[in-house]
Amino acid sequence: MSELSGSESFAEFRKLIAHLRSPQGCPWDRKQTHETLKTTLLEECYEVLQAIEVKSSSKLREELGDLLLQIMLNSQIAEEAGEFNVDDVVRGITAKLIRRHPHVFGGTTVGDAEEVSQRWEQLKKQERSGQTSILDGVPPGMPALAYAFSIQRRAAGVGFDWRDEDGVIDKLVEEVEELRSAADPEERAREFGDLLFTLVNVARREGIDLEMALRGTNERFRSRFQHMERLARERALAFDKLPIDELDSLWREAKASEK
């Protein structure tokens, strides 16, 4: 069998998904709905991120295929319900990209990537003209940190932002003090939320990908902690019985080994 072209392979993939959902297909695939696929869709997005982080092109190719499967399954479910099909999905995103790139497909000129981003937000605002708030398009079901980043960026797009980095850093210090002086658990939780929200603002202002920054810290902690455990095993130490000063010493040793 000769190798399929891109369009042929996509058409065959589409037929495959339709067959899996057919009475002659797979009971599990037939049972799926938009609701039941939500968790898997989110997991596949995170697996794509992991493949990017480990810089594995083969893993990224595989995970993008898994993510495409989720898109195709949702599109097939919608097609069966008479709502839309994958062609409509492609047509929609194609039209949106052309509409939001007038500097490429129209007569508009831009100076740099920053101006492109600003114009992108302006175009999105025009598309949202029927909505009551510029924040309406941000799904509240997003992970909280990502949601905070998105609504802050939307607000900043209309000028509601700190004048400079010093202002947001000062606000961060203020929120730390308010957390320290909180009188009860409810107030501490509220002040902690304010502190996290301000940290998101810092990341946004500094151009830091807060998700990747925290994932990096998580990975460093995991690596160092497991190094501590290995050191304890090598020295016949009961890791869970060590006093905090010895644990701190192992931590410093694990951290120094990275240099």
Buried (B, 14 or more C-beta within 10 A) or exposed (E): EEEEEEEEEBEEBBEEBBEBBEEEBEEEBEEBEEEEBEEBBEEBBEBBBBBBEEEEEEBBEBBBEBBBBBBBBBBBBBBEEEEEBBEEBEEEEEEEEEEBBBBEEEEEEBEEEEEBEEBEBEBBBEEBEEEEEBBEEBEEEEEEBBBBBBBBBBEBBEEEBBEEEEEBBEBBEEBEEBBEEBEEEEEBEBBBBBBBBBBBBBBBBEEBEBBEEBBEEEEEEEBBBEBBBEBBEEEEBEBEEBEEEBBEBBBEEBBEEEE
